[in-house]
Amino acid sequence: MNVKKPADSYTMMTELVLPNDTNVFGNLMGGRLMYWMDIAAAIAAAKHCNAPVVTASVDNISFENPIKLGNVVHIEANVTRAFSTSMEVHLKVWGEDLTQQYKYKSNEAYYTFVALDPNRKPRQVPKLEPVTEEDQRLFDGALRRRQLRLILGGKMKPDDAAELKALFIKE
Ligand SMILES: CC(C)(COP(=O)(O)OP(=O)(O)OC[C@H]1O[C@@H](n2cnc3c(N)ncnc32)[C@H](O)[C@@H]1OP(=O)(O)O)[C@@H](O)C(=O)NCCC(=O)NCCS
């Protein structure tokens, strides 16, 4: 199986916030943004593994700044680390006011996708090889984030999360 680089899965999605996308305050609804993020992340994961993928989990998302009606939304996504059948995708979201000519950060998030075979069973994905220092930082952190999300999802015992525990407990 080919080894992939983070840039191989790089995905950029651009959307325009229209009236039907907003809440009563004229800001983009969180649910609509998470829907777009899910699609951008799924495309990045599928670029990495060249197979159909499903969303396994979404880490916490904090909305730092509202995105206004009429502004443009930019969603950047790429795979940070591949495990056996799952991949972590990092997303960065900005709003842009084209009239005022300024761009502002909205939020960041991590989504996890699993590749499925024709029988809809999890299938192996290519390994990911970090290239830049930033790739390496995200790659290293992905192991601890995975342990935390598996514990929260009831799929791992806290005692088995060695790398996560090492952050808090010095032997
Ligand atoms: C995600 C799913 C495929 C996992 O299947 P499963 O039978 O539990 O399989 P496994 O326990 O063998 O786990 C498979 C992989 O999923 C990962 N996984 C399972 N639950 C997870 C969670 N809550 N968060 C992150 N990863 C998870 C496992 O770590 C494993 O990854 P690895 O092979 O890289 O180690 C299955 O739960 C599913 O189909 N969920 C519904 C997906 C869906 O409908 N999403 C929304 C619409 S796209």
The ligand as an SDF file (V2000), in Angstrom:
LIG
                    3D

 48 50  0  0  0  0  0  0  0  0999 V2000
  -17.1480    3.8190   12.6100 C   0  0  0  0  0  0  0  0  0  0  0  0
  -17.4480    2.3270   12.4430 C   0  0  0  0  0  0  0  0  0  0  0  0
  -17.1940    1.9030   10.9990 C   0  0  0  0  0  0  0  0  0  0  0  0
  -16.4780    1.5620   13.3740 C   0  0  0  0  0  0  0  0  0  0  0  0
  -16.8010    0.2090   13.1990 O   0  0  0  0  0  0  0  0  0  0  0  0
  -16.5430   -0.8950   14.3480 P   0  0  0  0  0  0  0  0  0  0  0  0
  -17.2510   -2.1230   13.9820 O   0  0  0  0  0  0  0  0  0  0  0  0
  -16.7920   -0.2800   15.6790 O   0  0  0  0  0  0  0  0  0  0  0  0
  -15.0730   -1.2280   14.0820 O   0  0  0  0  0  0  0  0  0  0  0  0
  -13.8200   -1.2800   15.0210 P   0  0  0  0  0  0  0  0  0  0  0  0
  -14.1210   -1.2870   16.4950 O   0  0  0  0  0  0  0  0  0  0  0  0
  -13.0350   -2.4030   14.4590 O   0  0  0  0  0  0  0  0  0  0  0  0
  -13.1190    0.1100   14.6890 O   0  0  0  0  0  0  0  0  0  0  0  0
  -12.6850    0.4220   13.3930 C   0  0  0  0  0  0  0  0  0  0  0  0
  -11.9090    1.6800   13.4760 C   0  0  0  0  0  0  0  0  0  0  0  0
  -12.7900    2.7250   13.9060 O   0  0  0  0  0  0  0  0  0  0  0  0
  -12.1880    3.4350   14.9800 C   0  0  0  0  0  0  0  0  0  0  0  0
  -13.2410    3.9470   15.8320 N   0  0  0  0  0  0  0  0  0  0  0  0
  -14.3020    3.2830   16.3060 C   0  0  0  0  0  0  0  0  0  0  0  0
  -15.0370    4.1190   17.0760 N   0  0  0  0  0  0  0  0  0  0  0  0
  -14.4140    5.3050   17.0780 C   0  0  0  0  0  0  0  0  0  0  0  0
  -14.6820    6.5700   17.6890 C   0  0  0  0  0  0  0  0  0  0  0  0
  -15.7350    6.7600   18.4710 N   0  0  0  0  0  0  0  0  0  0  0  0
  -13.8150    7.5790   17.4610 N   0  0  0  0  0  0  0  0  0  0  0  0
  -12.7360    7.4070   16.6860 C   0  0  0  0  0  0  0  0  0  0  0  0
  -12.4220    6.2390   16.0680 N   0  0  0  0  0  0  0  0  0  0  0  0
  -13.2670    5.2170   16.2670 C   0  0  0  0  0  0  0  0  0  0  0  0
  -11.3560    2.3770   15.6840 C   0  0  0  0  0  0  0  0  0  0  0  0
  -10.3520    2.9710   16.4800 O   0  0  0  0  0  0  0  0  0  0  0  0
  -10.7850    1.6220   14.5020 C   0  0  0  0  0  0  0  0  0  0  0  0
   -9.6890    2.3650   13.9700 O   0  0  0  0  0  0  0  0  0  0  0  0
   -8.2760    1.6250   13.6250 P   0  0  0  0  0  0  0  0  0  0  0  0
   -8.6220    0.4230   12.7790 O   0  0  0  0  0  0  0  0  0  0  0  0
   -7.5200    2.6470   12.8610 O   0  0  0  0  0  0  0  0  0  0  0  0
   -7.6600    1.2370   14.9260 O   0  0  0  0  0  0  0  0  0  0  0  0
  -18.9150    1.9740   12.8450 C   0  0  0  0  0  0  0  0  0  0  0  0
  -19.0980    2.2660   14.2190 O   0  0  0  0  0  0  0  0  0  0  0  0
  -19.9320    2.7190   12.0250 C   0  0  0  0  0  0  0  0  0  0  0  0
  -20.2530    2.3250   10.9180 O   0  0  0  0  0  0  0  0  0  0  0  0
  -20.4490    3.8090   12.5880 N   0  0  0  0  0  0  0  0  0  0  0  0
  -21.4470    4.6250   11.8650 C   0  0  0  0  0  0  0  0  0  0  0  0
  -20.7570    5.5710   10.8970 C   0  0  0  0  0  0  0  0  0  0  0  0
  -21.7330    6.5750   10.3340 C   0  0  0  0  0  0  0  0  0  0  0  0
  -22.8160    6.1840    9.9580 O   0  0  0  0  0  0  0  0  0  0  0  0
  -21.3310    7.8470   10.3440 N   0  0  0  0  0  0  0  0  0  0  0  0
  -22.1930    8.9370   10.0420 C   0  0  0  0  0  0  0  0  0  0  0  0
  -22.6150    9.0040    8.6480 C   0  0  0  0  0  0  0  0  0  0  0  0
  -21.3000    8.9350    7.4800 S   0  0  0  0  0  0  0  0  0  0  0  0
  1  2  1  0
  2  3  1  0
  2  4  1  0
  2 36  1  0
  4  5  1  0
  5  6  1  0
  6  7  2  0
  6  8  1  0
  6  9  1  0
  9 10  1  0
 10 11  2  0
 10 12  1  0
 10 13  1  0
 13 14  1  0
 14 15  1  0
 15 16  1  0
 15 30  1  0
 16 17  1  0
 17 18  1  0
 17 28  1  0
 18 19  1  0
 18 27  1  0
 19 20  2  0
 20 21  1  0
 21 22  1  0
 21 27  2  0
 22 23  1  0
 22 24  2  0
 24 25  1  0
 25 26  2  0
 26 27  1  0
 28 29  1  0
 28 30  1  0
 30 31  1  0
 31 32  1  0
 32 33  2  0
 32 34  1  0
 32 35  1  0
 36 37  1  0
 36 38  1  0
 38 39  2  0
 38 40  1  0
 40 41  1  0
 41 42  1  0
 42 43  1  0
 43 44  2  0
 43 45  1  0
 45 46  1  0
 46 47  1  0
 47 48  1  0
M  END
$$$$
